[in-house]
Amino acid sequence: MMKSKGCARLIIHPSQYPLGLGRELVDCVRKGTVNPKFLYVAPEQASHWLELRRAYSPFMKKGDTYKQYLGCFKRLGANLKGTAVHIIGLGCGGGEKEQLLVNTLQKHGCQVRFTALDVSIPLLVLAQQVVQLTGCTVEDSICADLPRVKQINELFRSESGPEHRVFTFFGMLPVLPPGKLLSMFRSFLKPGDYLLTSANLIPEHLDEASKASLLAQYDNQKTRGWLSSFLGNLGFSNDCGELVFNLLEKPAFFEIRAVLKLLENVTVVVNGQELKLKAGFKLHLFSSFRYRNRQVRQQLTKLGLNCFGTWESPSDNESILGFERNRGNPATKVRLRNASGWPLKKKVK
Ligand SMILES: C[S@@+](CC[C@H](N)C(=O)[O-])C[C@H]1O[C@@H](n2cnc3c(N)ncnc32)[C@H](O)[C@@H]1O
């Protein structure tokens, strides 16, 4: 098919086909746990999230955190100087961080192409547009539910010549449940690939004051507005329940969790199905996972990933971590861990 100039092109993976999505949403509400992807998929949700990010994202405010991202990208640029690079933005959102990465690599003489992957079509189109401003080649974007894609590498167009692959995974450690991460990385990272990720950190000493200030980053009007718009679209009225935010401490991570507790019986129609929910029913609506730098490093090095740097912004409690998968491709035996998250069952090949 001819590629129409200036048009955004999308590949839709079956994990995001509408019939399945509708059934999945019904299931989420019935079981009381919303898959985080549903907070981004619909255009209203995506634009609410963009507004939230404009208000709170340290990167968008171009302060200390922005400089840390730039530091990481410059280090990578120095490593990859003058080579061909394929950047693959996993959960790329609006693509602003990838735009900065492309610009930085171009300044180091790299020939860059970019592929966006996200669950949200409006965000994918935005990311394509934002990264296109750099003048790099923008490949067809991929709309997919990342943990459900089995053969992810088959979705990316490959070049005949030598090329480095750089996967970005920014803002995704807080979103995806820890238990799914290692096997997912293992499924697509090849020897020599790079992975850049960011973690929302948890203060080393967590006293009552720091817990309260952490919770306030989530329990605020804009986040409540974002979550309420999702509930409103499903037919929940504003006063049918109370939305409670809590901080949970797990062995290998911390979780900020928002739960809607119904104060009355509610009937909602989801995907054409009537669901009757009783007063007291709890809907787990949102989670944000936080780590300590060493927890992320320890887990990813088990996959044969070398950490080439961490860039920390203490004022924003955010850190950027850069990894390269060992070329030696050692078979690393990883013990099964369960309750603490980050589980892996098999040998890494
Ligand atoms: C917190 S945002 C981070 C966006 C961007 N990378 C950034 O750092 O600004 C999370 C992103 O992950 C996407 N996302 C959430 N669940 C996903 C899933 N299951 N598969 C793919 N993308 C997902 C959302 O649409 C959103 O763009």
PDBQT file of the ligand as one rigid body, heavy atoms in Angstrom, charges set to zero:
ROOT
HETATM    1  C1  LIG A 401       2.504   7.113  32.989  1.00  0.00    +0.000 C 
HETATM    2  S1  LIG A 401       2.276   7.073  31.278  1.00  0.00    +0.000 S 
HETATM    3  C2  LIG A 401       3.933   7.307  30.682  1.00  0.00    +0.000 C 
HETATM    4  C3  LIG A 401       3.972   7.920  29.308  1.00  0.00    +0.000 C 
HETATM    5  C4  LIG A 401       5.350   8.331  28.788  1.00  0.00    +0.000 C 
HETATM    6  N1  LIG A 401       6.216   7.216  28.564  1.00  0.00    +0.000 N 
HETATM    7  C5  LIG A 401       6.006   9.332  29.708  1.00  0.00    +0.000 C 
HETATM    8  O1  LIG A 401       6.974   8.961  30.382  1.00  0.00    +0.000 OA
HETATM    9  O2  LIG A 401       5.526  10.466  29.764  1.00  0.00    +0.000 OA
HETATM   10  C6  LIG A 401       1.939   5.398  30.919  1.00  0.00    +0.000 C 
HETATM   11  C7  LIG A 401       1.762   5.112  29.437  1.00  0.00    +0.000 C 
HETATM   12  O3  LIG A 401       1.630   3.704  29.305  1.00  0.00    +0.000 OA
HETATM   13  C8  LIG A 401       0.568   3.402  28.437  1.00  0.00    +0.000 C 
HETATM   14  N2  LIG A 401       0.069   2.078  28.855  1.00  0.00    +0.000 N 
HETATM   15  C9  LIG A 401      -0.623   1.754  29.981  1.00  0.00    +0.000 A 
HETATM   16  N3  LIG A 401      -0.872   0.432  30.021  1.00  0.00    +0.000 NA
HETATM   17  C10 LIG A 401      -0.319  -0.088  28.892  1.00  0.00    +0.000 A 
HETATM   18  C11 LIG A 401      -0.250  -1.407  28.354  1.00  0.00    +0.000 A 
HETATM   19  N4  LIG A 401      -0.813  -2.441  28.983  1.00  0.00    +0.000 N 
HETATM   20  N5  LIG A 401       0.377  -1.598  27.169  1.00  0.00    +0.000 NA
HETATM   21  C12 LIG A 401       0.950  -0.557  26.506  1.00  0.00    +0.000 A 
HETATM   22  N6  LIG A 401       0.915   0.728  26.967  1.00  0.00    +0.000 NA
HETATM   23  C13 LIG A 401       0.287   0.948  28.146  1.00  0.00    +0.000 A 
HETATM   24  C14 LIG A 401      -0.413   4.527  28.617  1.00  0.00    +0.000 C 
HETATM   25  O4  LIG A 401      -1.282   4.684  27.523  1.00  0.00    +0.000 OA
HETATM   26  C15 LIG A 401       0.530   5.726  28.817  1.00  0.00    +0.000 C 
HETATM   27  O5  LIG A 401       0.877   6.304  27.600  1.00  0.00    +0.000 OA
ENDROOT
TORSDOF 0
